[in-house]
Amino acid sequence: MSTVQIESTLSCPACGHRKTERMPTDACQYLYDCAGCGILLKPKEGDCCVFCSYGTAPCPPAQKHGRPNSC
Protein backbone atom coordinates (compact mmCIF):
# COMPACT_ATOMS: atom_id res chain seq x y z
CA MET A 1 0.00 0.00 0.00
CA SER A 2 1.41 3.38 -0.99
CA THR A 3 1.69 6.38 1.28
CA VAL A 4 -0.98 9.05 0.95
CA GLN A 5 0.42 12.50 0.18
CA ILE A 6 -0.98 15.20 2.44
CA GLU A 7 0.60 18.20 0.70
CA SER A 8 -0.04 19.45 -2.81
CA THR A 9 1.07 22.56 -4.69
CA LEU A 10 -1.89 24.41 -6.14
CA SER A 11 -1.38 26.42 -9.34
CA CYS A 12 -3.84 29.21 -10.12
CA PRO A 13 -5.06 29.02 -13.72
CA ALA A 14 -5.67 32.79 -13.77
CA CYS A 15 -2.34 34.19 -12.56
CA GLY A 16 0.00 31.19 -12.26
CA HIS A 17 0.61 31.70 -8.53
CA ARG A 18 1.76 28.48 -6.85
CA LYS A 19 1.40 27.60 -3.18
CA THR A 20 1.93 24.35 -1.31
CA GLU A 21 -0.95 23.54 1.01
CA ARG A 22 -1.79 20.78 3.46
CA MET A 23 -4.86 18.87 2.25
CA PRO A 24 -7.68 17.69 4.51
CA THR A 25 -7.26 13.94 5.01
CA ASP A 26 -10.94 13.06 5.43
CA ALA A 27 -12.71 15.39 3.00
CA CYS A 28 -12.47 17.16 -0.33
CA GLN A 29 -11.83 20.91 -0.45
CA TYR A 30 -14.26 22.47 -2.89
CA LEU A 31 -13.19 26.15 -2.69
CA TYR A 32 -9.80 27.88 -2.51
CA ASP A 33 -8.85 31.58 -2.56
CA CYS A 34 -5.74 32.24 -4.64
CA ALA A 35 -3.16 34.17 -2.61
CA GLY A 36 -1.82 35.73 -5.82
CA CYS A 37 -4.87 37.27 -7.50
CA GLY A 38 -7.73 36.55 -5.07
CA ILE A 39 -9.80 34.50 -7.52
CA LEU A 40 -12.00 31.82 -5.95
CA LEU A 41 -11.02 28.46 -7.41
CA LYS A 42 -13.61 25.72 -7.81
CA PRO A 43 -13.05 22.19 -9.14
CA LYS A 44 -13.15 21.58 -12.87
CA GLU A 45 -16.17 19.65 -14.13
CA GLY A 46 -15.80 16.00 -13.15
CA ASP A 47 -13.30 16.67 -10.34
CA CYS A 48 -14.18 16.39 -6.67
CA CYS A 49 -12.02 19.23 -5.34
CA VAL A 50 -9.50 21.97 -6.10
CA PHE A 51 -6.55 19.68 -5.36
CA CYS A 52 -7.69 17.19 -7.98
CA SER A 53 -8.12 20.05 -10.49
CA TYR A 54 -5.15 22.34 -9.79
CA GLY A 55 -2.79 20.46 -7.47
CA THR A 56 0.34 18.40 -7.95
CA ALA A 57 -1.35 15.54 -6.06
CA PRO A 58 -5.03 14.55 -5.87
CA CYS A 59 -6.79 14.84 -2.50
CA PRO A 60 -6.23 12.07 0.08
CA PRO A 61 -9.75 10.57 -0.29
CA ALA A 62 -9.18 10.19 -4.06
CA GLN A 63 -5.72 8.71 -3.41
CA LYS A 64 -7.18 6.21 -0.93
CA HIS A 65 -9.90 5.10 -3.34
CA GLY A 66 -7.35 4.71 -6.14
CA ARG A 67 -9.41 6.91 -8.41
CA PRO A 68 -7.88 10.37 -8.74
CA ASN A 69 -10.40 13.10 -9.44
CA SER A 70 -13.37 11.21 -8.01
CA CYS A 71 -13.73 10.85 -4.25
HTML snippet that shows the backbone in 3Dmol.js (N, CA, C, O; Angstrom):
<script src="https://3Dmol.org/build/3Dmol-min.js"></script>
<div id="view" style="width:600px;height:400px;position:relative"></div>
<script>
const pdb = `
ATOM      1  N   MET A   1       0.848  -1.185   0.000  1.00  0.00           N
ATOM      2  CA  MET A   1       0.000   0.000   0.000  1.00  0.00           C
ATOM      3  C   MET A   1       0.884   1.235   0.000  1.00  0.00           C
ATOM      4  O   MET A   1       1.821   1.332   0.792  1.00  0.00           O
ATOM      5  N   SER A   2       0.588   2.185  -0.889  1.00  0.00           N
ATOM      6  CA  SER A   2       1.414   3.378  -0.992  1.00  0.00           C
ATOM      7  C   SER A   2       1.005   4.418   0.048  1.00  0.00           C
ATOM      8  O   SER A   2      -0.105   4.394   0.580  1.00  0.00           O
ATOM      9  N   THR A   3       1.921   5.314   0.315  1.00  0.00           N
ATOM     10  CA  THR A   3       1.687   6.381   1.275  1.00  0.00           C
ATOM     11  C   THR A   3       0.830   7.464   0.650  1.00  0.00           C
ATOM     12  O   THR A   3       1.027   7.828  -0.509  1.00  0.00           O
ATOM     13  N   VAL A   4      -0.111   7.974   1.409  1.00  0.00           N
ATOM     14  CA  VAL A   4      -0.982   9.049   0.947  1.00  0.00           C
ATOM     15  C   VAL A   4      -0.262  10.382   1.147  1.00  0.00           C
ATOM     16  O   VAL A   4       0.208  10.685   2.244  1.00  0.00           O
ATOM     17  N   GLN A   5      -0.180  11.168   0.087  1.00  0.00           N
ATOM     18  CA  GLN A   5       0.417  12.498   0.185  1.00  0.00           C
ATOM     19  C   GLN A   5      -0.578  13.435   0.851  1.00  0.00           C
ATOM     20  O   GLN A   5      -1.769  13.412   0.539  1.00  0.00           O
ATOM     21  N   ILE A   6      -0.089  14.255   1.764  1.00  0.00           N
ATOM     22  CA  ILE A   6      -0.977  15.201   2.441  1.00  0.00           C
ATOM     23  C   ILE A   6      -0.671  16.650   2.073  1.00  0.00           C
ATOM     24  O   ILE A   6      -1.315  17.569   2.579  1.00  0.00           O
ATOM     25  N   GLU A   7       0.309  16.857   1.194  1.00  0.00           N
ATOM     26  CA  GLU A   7       0.596  18.196   0.699  1.00  0.00           C
ATOM     27  C   GLU A   7       0.527  18.190  -0.819  1.00  0.00           C
ATOM     28  O   GLU A   7       0.877  17.206  -1.470  1.00  0.00           O
ATOM     29  N   SER A   8       0.070  19.302  -1.365  1.00  0.00           N
ATOM     30  CA  SER A   8      -0.044  19.454  -2.806  1.00  0.00           C
ATOM     31  C   SER A   8       0.204  20.924  -3.135  1.00  0.00           C
ATOM     32  O   SER A   8      -0.184  21.809  -2.373  1.00  0.00           O
ATOM     33  N   THR A   9       0.843  21.179  -4.256  1.00  0.00           N
ATOM     34  CA  THR A   9       1.075  22.556  -4.688  1.00  0.00           C
ATOM     35  C   THR A   9      -0.008  22.931  -5.682  1.00  0.00           C
ATOM     36  O   THR A   9      -0.115  22.353  -6.764  1.00  0.00           O
ATOM     37  N   LEU A  10      -0.812  23.921  -5.285  1.00  0.00           N
ATOM     38  CA  LEU A  10      -1.885  24.412  -6.138  1.00  0.00           C
ATOM     39  C   LEU A  10      -1.338  25.478  -7.083  1.00  0.00           C
ATOM     40  O   LEU A  10      -0.549  26.331  -6.676  1.00  0.00           O
ATOM     41  N   SER A  11      -1.757  25.427  -8.334  1.00  0.00           N
ATOM     42  CA  SER A  11      -1.377  26.423  -9.342  1.00  0.00           C
ATOM     43  C   SER A  11      -2.632  27.123  -9.832  1.00  0.00           C
ATOM     44  O   SER A  11      -3.551  26.476 -10.333  1.00  0.00           O
ATOM     45  N   CYS A  12      -2.678  28.440  -9.691  1.00  0.00           N
ATOM     46  CA  CYS A  12      -3.837  29.210 -10.121  1.00  0.00           C
ATOM     47  C   CYS A  12      -3.853  29.301 -11.644  1.00  0.00           C
ATOM     48  O   CYS A  12      -2.857  29.693 -12.250  1.00  0.00           O
ATOM     49  N   PRO A  13      -4.975  28.942 -12.265  1.00  0.00           N
ATOM     50  CA  PRO A  13      -5.061  29.024 -13.723  1.00  0.00           C
ATOM     51  C   PRO A  13      -5.155  30.466 -14.229  1.00  0.00           C
ATOM     52  O   PRO A  13      -4.899  30.726 -15.405  1.00  0.00           O
ATOM     53  N   ALA A  14      -5.516  31.395 -13.357  1.00  0.00           N
ATOM     54  CA  ALA A  14      -5.673  32.791 -13.772  1.00  0.00           C
ATOM     55  C   ALA A  14      -4.353  33.562 -13.759  1.00  0.00           C
ATOM     56  O   ALA A  14      -4.056  34.301 -14.698  1.00  0.00           O
ATOM     57  N   CYS A  15      -3.558  33.392 -12.695  1.00  0.00           N
ATOM     58  CA  CYS A  15      -2.337  34.192 -12.559  1.00  0.00           C
ATOM     59  C   CYS A  15      -1.057  33.368 -12.492  1.00  0.00           C
ATOM     60  O   CYS A  15       0.038  33.920 -12.595  1.00  0.00           O
ATOM     61  N   GLY A  16      -1.181  32.042 -12.320  1.00  0.00           N
ATOM     62  CA  GLY A  16      -0.003  31.187 -12.259  1.00  0.00           C
ATOM     63  C   GLY A  16       0.632  31.085 -10.884  1.00  0.00           C
ATOM     64  O   GLY A  16       1.633  30.388 -10.717  1.00  0.00           O
ATOM     65  N   HIS A  17       0.064  31.768  -9.893  1.00  0.00           N
ATOM     66  CA  HIS A  17       0.607  31.695  -8.528  1.00  0.00           C
ATOM     67  C   HIS A  17       0.588  30.251  -8.036  1.00  0.00           C
ATOM     68  O   HIS A  17      -0.382  29.525  -8.253  1.00  0.00           O
ATOM     69  N   ARG A  18       1.667  29.842  -7.373  1.00  0.00           N
ATOM     70  CA  ARG A  18       1.756  28.479  -6.850  1.00  0.00           C
ATOM     71  C   ARG A  18       1.967  28.540  -5.344  1.00  0.00           C
ATOM     72  O   ARG A  18       2.747  29.351  -4.843  1.00  0.00           O
ATOM     73  N   LYS A  19       1.255  27.665  -4.630  1.00  0.00           N
ATOM     74  CA  LYS A  19       1.404  27.596  -3.183  1.00  0.00           C
ATOM     75  C   LYS A  19       1.176  26.166  -2.721  1.00  0.00           C
ATOM     76  O   LYS A  19       0.213  25.515  -3.126  1.00  0.00           O
ATOM     77  N   THR A  20       2.067  25.691  -1.873  1.00  0.00           N
ATOM     78  CA  THR A  20       1.934  24.354  -1.309  1.00  0.00           C
ATOM     79  C   THR A  20       1.036  24.427  -0.087  1.00  0.00           C
ATOM     80  O   THR A  20       1.248  25.241   0.812  1.00  0.00           O
ATOM     81  N   GLU A  21       0.037  23.571  -0.071  1.00  0.00           N
ATOM     82  CA  GLU A  21      -0.954  23.541   1.015  1.00  0.00           C
ATOM     83  C   GLU A  21      -1.085  22.136   1.571  1.00  0.00           C
ATOM     84  O   GLU A  21      -0.835  21.151   0.876  1.00  0.00           O
ATOM     85  N   ARG A  22      -1.477  22.058   2.828  1.00  0.00           N
ATOM     86  CA  ARG A  22      -1.791  20.783   3.459  1.00  0.00           C
ATOM     87  C   ARG A  22      -3.250  20.468   3.126  1.00  0.00           C
ATOM     88  O   ARG A  22      -4.131  21.309   3.306  1.00  0.00           O
ATOM     89  N   MET A  23      -3.495  19.256   2.643  1.00  0.00           N
ATOM     90  CA  MET A  23      -4.856  18.868   2.249  1.00  0.00           C
ATOM     91  C   MET A  23      -5.591  18.232   3.425  1.00  0.00           C
ATOM     92  O   MET A  23      -4.970  17.578   4.263  1.00  0.00           O
ATOM     93  N   PRO A  24      -6.913  18.420   3.494  1.00  0.00           N
ATOM     94  CA  PRO A  24      -7.680  17.686   4.509  1.00  0.00           C
ATOM     95  C   PRO A  24      -7.578  16.190   4.203  1.00  0.00           C
ATOM     96  O   PRO A  24      -7.621  15.791   3.039  1.00  0.00           O
ATOM     97  N   THR A  25      -7.445  15.375   5.228  1.00  0.00           N
ATOM     98  CA  THR A  25      -7.264  13.939   5.010  1.00  0.00           C
ATOM     99  C   THR A  25      -8.575  13.173   4.927  1.00  0.00           C
ATOM    100  O   THR A  25      -8.598  12.034   4.460  1.00  0.00           O
ATOM    101  N   ASP A  26      -9.667  13.785   5.375  1.00  0.00           N
ATOM    102  CA  ASP A  26     -10.936  13.062   5.434  1.00  0.00           C
ATOM    103  C   ASP A  26     -12.060  13.719   4.629  1.00  0.00           C
ATOM    104  O   ASP A  26     -13.230  13.363   4.773  1.00  0.00           O
ATOM    105  N   ALA A  27     -11.691  14.678   3.783  1.00  0.00           N
ATOM    106  CA  ALA A  27     -12.709  15.385   3.005  1.00  0.00           C
ATOM    107  C   ALA A  27     -12.078  16.011   1.775  1.00  0.00           C
ATOM    108  O   ALA A  27     -10.855  16.106   1.669  1.00  0.00           O
ATOM    109  N   CYS A  28     -12.914  16.433   0.860  1.00  0.00           N
ATOM    110  CA  CYS A  28     -12.465  17.157  -0.327  1.00  0.00           C
ATOM    111  C   CYS A  28     -12.620  18.655  -0.046  1.00  0.00           C
ATOM    112  O   CYS A  28     -13.534  19.066   0.669  1.00  0.00           O
ATOM    113  N   GLN A  29     -11.731  19.458  -0.606  1.00  0.00           N
ATOM    114  CA  GLN A  29     -11.830  20.912  -0.452  1.00  0.00           C
ATOM    115  C   GLN A  29     -12.368  21.490  -1.749  1.00  0.00           C
ATOM    116  O   GLN A  29     -11.698  21.458  -2.781  1.00  0.00           O
ATOM    117  N   TYR A  30     -13.565  22.010  -1.689  1.00  0.00           N
ATOM    118  CA  TYR A  30     -14.261  22.468  -2.892  1.00  0.00           C
ATOM    119  C   TYR A  30     -13.834  23.873  -3.325  1.00  0.00           C
ATOM    120  O   TYR A  30     -13.775  24.149  -4.524  1.00  0.00           O
ATOM    121  N   LEU A  31     -13.534  24.767  -2.374  1.00  0.00           N
ATOM    122  CA  LEU A  31     -13.191  26.149  -2.688  1.00  0.00           C
ATOM    123  C   LEU A  31     -11.787  26.495  -2.193  1.00  0.00           C
ATOM    124  O   LEU A  31     -11.312  25.950  -1.197  1.00  0.00           O
ATOM    125  N   TYR A  32     -11.130  27.420  -2.915  1.00  0.00           N
ATOM    126  CA  TYR A  32      -9.797  27.876  -2.514  1.00  0.00           C
ATOM    127  C   TYR A  32      -9.594  29.289  -3.039  1.00  0.00           C
ATOM    128  O   TYR A  32      -9.819  29.552  -4.221  1.00  0.00           O
ATOM    129  N   ASP A  33      -9.166  30.206  -2.161  1.00  0.00           N
ATOM    130  CA  ASP A  33      -8.855  31.579  -2.556  1.00  0.00           C
ATOM    131  C   ASP A  33      -7.388  31.665  -2.949  1.00  0.00           C
ATOM    132  O   ASP A  33      -6.510  31.350  -2.145  1.00  0.00           O
ATOM    133  N   CYS A  34      -7.116  32.088  -4.181  1.00  0.00           N
ATOM    134  CA  CYS A  34      -5.743  32.242  -4.642  1.00  0.00           C
ATOM    135  C   CYS A  34      -5.078  33.389  -3.890  1.00  0.00           C
ATOM    136  O   CYS A  34      -5.628  34.488  -3.815  1.00  0.00           O
ATOM    137  N   ALA A  35      -3.899  33.134  -3.335  1.00  0.00           N
ATOM    138  CA  ALA A  35      -3.158  34.165  -2.615  1.00  0.00           C
ATOM    139  C   ALA A  35      -2.525  35.171  -3.571  1.00  0.00           C
ATOM    140  O   ALA A  35      -2.118  36.252  -3.147  1.00  0.00           O
ATOM    141  N   GLY A  36      -2.437  34.832  -4.844  1.00  0.00           N
ATOM    142  CA  GLY A  36      -1.824  35.727  -5.817  1.00  0.00           C
ATOM    143  C   GLY A  36      -2.777  36.772  -6.357  1.00  0.00           C
ATOM    144  O   GLY A  36      -2.469  37.963  -6.331  1.00  0.00           O
ATOM    145  N   CYS A  37      -3.939  36.341  -6.850  1.00  0.00           N
ATOM    146  CA  CYS A  37      -4.872  37.275  -7.496  1.00  0.00           C
ATOM    147  C   CYS A  37      -6.229  37.367  -6.801  1.00  0.00           C
ATOM    148  O   CYS A  37      -7.041  38.226  -7.144  1.00  0.00           O
ATOM    149  N   GLY A  38      -6.480  36.492  -5.828  1.00  0.00           N
ATOM    150  CA  GLY A  38      -7.730  36.554  -5.075  1.00  0.00           C
ATOM    151  C   GLY A  38      -8.908  35.841  -5.706  1.00  0.00           C
ATOM    152  O   GLY A  38     -10.004  35.850  -5.145  1.00  0.00           O
ATOM    153  N   ILE A  39      -8.707  35.218  -6.869  1.00  0.00           N
ATOM    154  CA  ILE A  39      -9.802  34.496  -7.522  1.00  0.00           C
ATOM    155  C   ILE A  39     -10.215  33.302  -6.661  1.00  0.00           C
ATOM    156  O   ILE A  39      -9.378  32.688  -6.000  1.00  0.00           O
ATOM    157  N   LEU A  40     -11.489  32.982  -6.674  1.00  0.00           N
ATOM    158  CA  LEU A  40     -11.999  31.819  -5.946  1.00  0.00           C
ATOM    159  C   LEU A  40     -11.973  30.623  -6.887  1.00  0.00           C
ATOM    160  O   LEU A  40     -12.715  30.576  -7.868  1.00  0.00           O
ATOM    161  N   LEU A  41     -11.117  29.661  -6.583  1.00  0.00           N
ATOM    162  CA  LEU A  41     -11.020  28.456  -7.413  1.00  0.00           C
ATOM    163  C   LEU A  41     -12.073  27.449  -7.003  1.00  0.00           C
ATOM    164  O   LEU A  41     -12.350  27.252  -5.820  1.00  0.00           O
ATOM    165  N   LYS A  42     -12.654  26.818  -8.010  1.00  0.00           N
ATOM    166  CA  LYS A  42     -13.609  25.724  -7.813  1.00  0.00           C
ATOM    167  C   LYS A  42     -13.128  24.572  -8.672  1.00  0.00           C
ATOM    168  O   LYS A  42     -12.413  24.801  -9.648  1.00  0.00           O
ATOM    169  N   PRO A  43     -13.494  23.342  -8.345  1.00  0.00           N
ATOM    170  CA  PRO A  43     -13.049  22.194  -9.143  1.00  0.00           C
ATOM    171  C   PRO A  43     -13.528  22.277 -10.588  1.00  0.00           C
ATOM    172  O   PRO A  43     -14.590  22.828 -10.879  1.00  0.00           O
ATOM    173  N   LYS A  44     -12.726  21.721 -11.479  1.00  0.00           N
ATOM    174  CA  LYS A  44     -13.146  21.585 -12.873  1.00  0.00           C
ATOM    175  C   LYS A  44     -14.260  20.550 -12.934  1.00  0.00           C
ATOM    176  O   LYS A  44     -14.377  19.709 -12.042  1.00  0.00           O
ATOM    177  N   GLU A  45     -15.073  20.606 -13.976  1.00  0.00           N
ATOM    178  CA  GLU A  45     -16.167  19.648 -14.127  1.00  0.00           C
ATOM    179  C   GLU A  45     -15.623  18.222 -14.095  1.00  0.00           C
ATOM    180  O   GLU A  45     -14.674  17.897 -14.809  1.00  0.00           O
ATOM    181  N   GLY A  46     -16.221  17.383 -13.272  1.00  0.00           N
ATOM    182  CA  GLY A  46     -15.800  15.997 -13.146  1.00  0.00           C
ATOM    183  C   GLY A  46     -14.808  15.742 -12.028  1.00  0.00           C
ATOM    184  O   GLY A  46     -14.560  14.588 -11.677  1.00  0.00           O
ATOM    185  N   ASP A  47     -14.229  16.806 -11.454  1.00  0.00           N
ATOM    186  CA  ASP A  47     -13.296  16.666 -10.343  1.00  0.00           C
ATOM    187  C   ASP A  47     -14.017  16.903  -9.026  1.00  0.00           C
ATOM    188  O   ASP A  47     -15.007  17.633  -8.971  1.00  0.00           O
ATOM    189  N   CYS A  48     -13.511  16.279  -7.966  1.00  0.00           N
ATOM    190  CA  CYS A  48     -14.181  16.394  -6.672  1.00  0.00           C
ATOM    191  C   CYS A  48     -13.730  17.606  -5.871  1.00  0.00           C
ATOM    192  O   CYS A  48     -14.465  18.083  -5.006  1.00  0.00           O
ATOM    193  N   CYS A  49     -12.516  18.117  -6.150  1.00  0.00           N
ATOM    194  CA  CYS A  49     -12.019  19.233  -5.344  1.00  0.00           C
ATOM    195  C   CYS A  49     -10.937  20.012  -6.081  1.00  0.00           C
ATOM    196  O   CYS A  49     -10.503  19.627  -7.167  1.00  0.00           O
ATOM    197  N   VAL A  50     -10.509  21.120  -5.467  1.00  0.00           N
ATOM    198  CA  VAL A  50      -9.500  21.970  -6.097  1.00  0.00           C
ATOM    199  C   VAL A  50      -8.145  21.284  -6.203  1.00  0.00           C
ATOM    200  O   VAL A  50      -7.385  21.573  -7.126  1.00  0.00           O
ATOM    201  N   PHE A  51      -7.828  20.386  -5.285  1.00  0.00           N
ATOM    202  CA  PHE A  51      -6.545  19.682  -5.358  1.00  0.00           C
ATOM    203  C   PHE A  51      -6.509  18.732  -6.546  1.00  0.00           C
ATOM    204  O   PHE A  51      -5.477  18.589  -7.201  1.00  0.00           O
ATOM    205  N   CYS A  52      -7.627  18.089  -6.822  1.00  0.00           N
ATOM    206  CA  CYS A  52      -7.687  17.195  -7.983  1.00  0.00           C
ATOM    207  C   CYS A  52      -7.627  17.990  -9.290  1.00  0.00           C
ATOM    208  O   CYS A  52      -7.141  17.480 -10.299  1.00  0.00           O
ATOM    209  N   SER A  53      -8.112  19.221  -9.281  1.00  0.00           N
ATOM    210  CA  SER A  53      -8.119  20.046 -10.490  1.00  0.00           C
ATOM    211  C   SER A  53      -6.820  20.824 -10.703  1.00  0.00           C
ATOM    212  O   SER A  53      -6.330  20.906 -11.829  1.00  0.00           O
ATOM    213  N   TYR A  54      -6.256  21.396  -9.635  1.00  0.00           N
ATOM    214  CA  TYR A  54      -5.152  22.339  -9.791  1.00  0.00           C
ATOM    215  C   TYR A  54      -3.895  21.960  -9.003  1.00  0.00           C
ATOM    216  O   TYR A  54      -2.909  22.696  -9.034  1.00  0.00           O
ATOM    217  N   GLY A  55      -3.914  20.835  -8.305  1.00  0.00           N
ATOM    218  CA  GLY A  55      -2.787  20.461  -7.467  1.00  0.00           C
ATOM    219  C   GLY A  55      -1.824  19.484  -8.110  1.00  0.00           C
ATOM    220  O   GLY A  55      -2.119  18.875  -9.138  1.00  0.00           O
ATOM    221  N   THR A  56      -0.666  19.349  -7.484  1.00  0.00           N
ATOM    222  CA  THR A  56       0.338  18.395  -7.953  1.00  0.00           C
ATOM    223  C   THR A  56       0.019  16.980  -7.493  1.00  0.00           C
ATOM    224  O   THR A  56       0.598  16.017  -7.995  1.00  0.00           O
ATOM    225  N   ALA A  57      -0.898  16.848  -6.541  1.00  0.00           N
ATOM    226  CA  ALA A  57      -1.351  15.535  -6.063  1.00  0.00           C
ATOM    227  C   ALA A  57      -2.856  15.611  -5.832  1.00  0.00           C
ATOM    228  O   ALA A  57      -3.351  16.633  -5.358  1.00  0.00           O
ATOM    229  N   PRO A  58      -3.595  14.549  -6.158  1.00  0.00           N
ATOM    230  CA  PRO A  58      -5.032  14.546  -5.867  1.00  0.00           C
ATOM    231  C   PRO A  58      -5.266  14.495  -4.358  1.00  0.00           C
ATOM    232  O   PRO A  58      -4.359  14.154  -3.598  1.00  0.00           O
ATOM    233  N   CYS A  59      -6.458  14.827  -3.933  1.00  0.00           N
ATOM    234  CA  CYS A  59      -6.786  14.839  -2.504  1.00  0.00           C
ATOM    235  C   CYS A  59      -6.648  13.441  -1.896  1.00  0.00           C
ATOM    236  O   CYS A  59      -6.773  12.442  -2.604  1.00  0.00           O
ATOM    237  N   PRO A  60      -6.389  13.368  -0.575  1.00  0.00           N
ATOM    238  CA  PRO A  60      -6.234  12.068   0.080  1.00  0.00           C
ATOM    239  C   PRO A  60      -7.397  11.101  -0.116  1.00  0.00           C
ATOM    240  O   PRO A  60      -7.141   9.918  -0.340  1.00  0.00           O
ATOM    241  N   PRO A  61      -8.677  11.534  -0.047  1.00  0.00           N
ATOM    242  CA  PRO A  61      -9.750  10.569  -0.292  1.00  0.00           C
ATOM    243  C   PRO A  61      -9.661   9.938  -1.687  1.00  0.00           C
ATOM    244  O   PRO A  61      -9.889   8.737  -1.836  1.00  0.00           O
ATOM    245  N   ALA A  62      -9.331  10.735  -2.706  1.00  0.00           N
ATOM    246  CA  ALA A  62      -9.183  10.191  -4.062  1.00  0.00           C
ATOM    247  C   ALA A  62      -7.982   9.253  -4.133  1.00  0.00           C
ATOM    248  O   ALA A  62      -8.038   8.232  -4.818  1.00  0.00           O
ATOM    249  N   GLN A  63      -6.891   9.587  -3.432  1.00  0.00           N
ATOM    250  CA  GLN A  63      -5.718   8.713  -3.405  1.00  0.00           C
ATOM    251  C   GLN A  63      -6.073   7.378  -2.752  1.00  0.00           C
ATOM    252  O   GLN A  63      -5.679   6.319  -3.240  1.00  0.00           O
ATOM    253  N   LYS A  64      -6.810   7.432  -1.656  1.00  0.00           N
ATOM    254  CA  LYS A  64      -7.179   6.208  -0.925  1.00  0.00           C
ATOM    255  C   LYS A  64      -8.077   5.296  -1.746  1.00  0.00           C
ATOM    256  O   LYS A  64      -7.960   4.073  -1.677  1.00  0.00           O
ATOM    257  N   HIS A  65      -8.981   5.900  -2.531  1.00  0.00           N
ATOM    258  CA  HIS A  65      -9.896   5.102  -3.345  1.00  0.00           C
ATOM    259  C   HIS A  65      -9.252   4.625  -4.647  1.00  0.00           C
ATOM    260  O   HIS A  65      -9.828   3.824  -5.382  1.00  0.00           O
ATOM    261  N   GLY A  66      -8.036   5.137  -4.922  1.00  0.00           N
ATOM    262  CA  GLY A  66      -7.345   4.713  -6.138  1.00  0.00           C
ATOM    263  C   GLY A  66      -7.952   5.272  -7.400  1.00  0.00           C
ATOM    264  O   GLY A  66      -7.685   4.778  -8.495  1.00  0.00           O
ATOM    265  N   ARG A  67      -8.762   6.291  -7.258  1.00  0.00           N
ATOM    266  CA  ARG A  67      -9.410   6.908  -8.410  1.00  0.00           C
ATOM    267  C   ARG A  67      -9.219   8.407  -8.334  1.00  0.00           C
ATOM    268  O   ARG A  67     -10.118   9.112  -7.874  1.00  0.00           O
ATOM    269  N   PRO A  68      -8.058   8.927  -8.777  1.00  0.00           N
ATOM    270  CA  PRO A  68      -7.880  10.370  -8.736  1.00  0.00           C
ATOM    271  C   PRO A  68      -9.018  11.088  -9.438  1.00  0.00           C
ATOM    272  O   PRO A  68      -9.548  10.612 -10.442  1.00  0.00           O
ATOM    273  N   ASN A  69      -9.375  12.211  -8.910  1.00  0.00           N
ATOM    274  CA  ASN A  69     -10.400  13.097  -9.443  1.00  0.00           C
ATOM    275  C   ASN A  69     -11.825  12.622  -9.187  1.00  0.00           C
ATOM    276  O   ASN A  69     -12.766  13.166  -9.765  1.00  0.00           O
ATOM    277  N   SER A  70     -12.002  11.624  -8.336  1.00  0.00           N
ATOM    278  CA  SER A  70     -13.366  11.214  -8.007  1.00  0.00           C
ATOM    279  C   SER A  70     -13.407  10.565  -6.633  1.00  0.00           C
ATOM    280  O   SER A  70     -13.201   9.358  -6.502  1.00  0.00           O
ATOM    281  N   CYS A  71     -13.672  11.362  -5.618  1.00  0.00           N
ATOM    282  CA  CYS A  71     -13.727  10.846  -4.248  1.00  0.00           C
ATOM    283  C   CYS A  71     -14.892   9.913  -4.057  1.00  0.00           C
ATOM    284  O   CYS A  71     -15.087   9.387  -2.961  1.00  0.00           O
TER     285      CYS A  71
END
`;
const viewer = $3Dmol.createViewer("view");
viewer.addModel(pdb, "pdb");
viewer.setStyle({}, {cartoon: {color: "spectrum"}});
viewer.zoomTo();
viewer.render();
</script>
